[in-house]
Structures are given as structure tokens and as C-alpha cells.
């Protein structure tokens, strides 16, 4: 059964430990993603007429980082492991065990962007359109972290690149974490950052992000092992697909609204 497949590399999830403090690869992936977002945001802020300063970028990304961490953890516990939370409410704070939900993190980031826009007298979409192209790279690194943690692996398969995950029973499985890293991290990053090379109406960039992420996540869920503890969701449609479908619909609506509003404004000016 193991011949012809890829053995999962023996990766220690802990990079280094100093006393009771441990540095984990999973956490480092998020840190690297955040550092890249800071670099890219500052690079965009330095461009003429960007409308942003480095100080504003720093405040925005700090708020966004808090939104990702808090929203991602709360979303993971509520959407996927609410039973564990009921048994042990402190499970919510055991972030070192792994477990972050993108959809929960998205809610957290949206809340942070709304707060930032209100505080600094900016429209929500001006903030969201600036942030959206910064996100995919970090998403991709987060999925690499899932792979290194030997978690969230895919369904059993007979493809030659099937990986024998220890926690997956040493059965050949789709490396769905890496599929997501490529689609949500690399492909979506290039789509969005090419899209913003031209001026776009407010809401179009963030709308495209929702469409791209929701579509890619929906596709990858067919290769990802369903969540058995979620009952019928895992048999017919996954929780990830249930949460991603509204994103695609909302993203399409946002782009239609953005371009219609922009065209209407141009006609009135003409």
C-alpha cells in the first residue's frame, strides 16, 4: 500500500524550545505572512498618490492581525470544534495546539477594517480594497503550516503524489493543504495584484478576493478529508463549502454593484 507514494517528511512542529516557551513552525508561517504583508503594504504606500502613509499602514495591519488571530481562533472553535469548547472552555485559548479558521479570521478582519475606517474617516471599501491583495500570501503560508503540522490532510487517493500522513493512518492522501497553498496563496495573489495595476471602482478588488478565495476553497474541499464530527455536512457538503458559497455570491454582487455605481457616476459627470 505504501509503495509508489510519498512518505510524509518527519518535520518536528516545534522549531526550538527555550524552557517552557516553544517556537512552532505553524506560528512562524503566520508571522512570515504578516511580515510580507507589511513589506508589500509599505511598498504600495510609497507610490505617488497612494493615499496611504506608512504610519497608517502600520495601524491598519496591526488591527488586521488582531482580527485574524482572534477571529480565526474563535471561528475554528465555533465552526469546527464547538463540542470540545463545551467540554473545556479553555480550549478556546489553546492556540499552540493549532487550529485557525479562515472564515472566522475573515470576520475578524472585516470587523477590524470597519473599525479602522470609522476611526480614520475612510470608507470601508477603500480599506478593504487596500488590504485584500495583501492577504493571499499569508494564507498560502498558513496552509504550508498545516502541512508541516500533519493536519487537515486530504481524502484517500491512488494518485502517484499521494502523501502518507502519520496522523492519517499512513494511507495515501491528497496533500490538500498544498493544493490550497497554491490556489489561495500563489494564484490568488497574482490575480489580485495584477488586477490592481489599473484603477478599479471601490469594492471591486475586495469582491474579486471573495470570489477567488470562495471558488478555490470550494474546489479544494472535494480533495480534503471531510469533518466526520460534523455529521451530514461531511457526507454531502463540507462545512468549508457551506461557508465559502456565500463568499462567492457576495463577491459577485459586490463587483456588479461596484461597476454599476462607477458607470453611473461617470455618466452623471459626462
Secondary structure, DSSP 4 states (H G I P E B T S, - for coil): --TTSEEPP---SEEEEETTEEEEHHHHHHHHHHHHHHHHHHHHHTSTT-S--HHHHHHHHHHHHHHHHHHHHHHHHHHH-HHHHHH-GGGGG-GGG----HHHHHHHHHHHHHHHHHHTT--HHHHHHHHHHHHHHHHHHHHHHHHHTT-S-B-B--STT-EE-GGGTT-EE--HHHHHIIIIIIIHHHHHHHHTTS---TTHHHHHHHHHHHHHHHHHTTTBPP-GGGTHHHHHS-HHHHHHHHHHHHHHHHHHHHHHHHHHHHHHH-
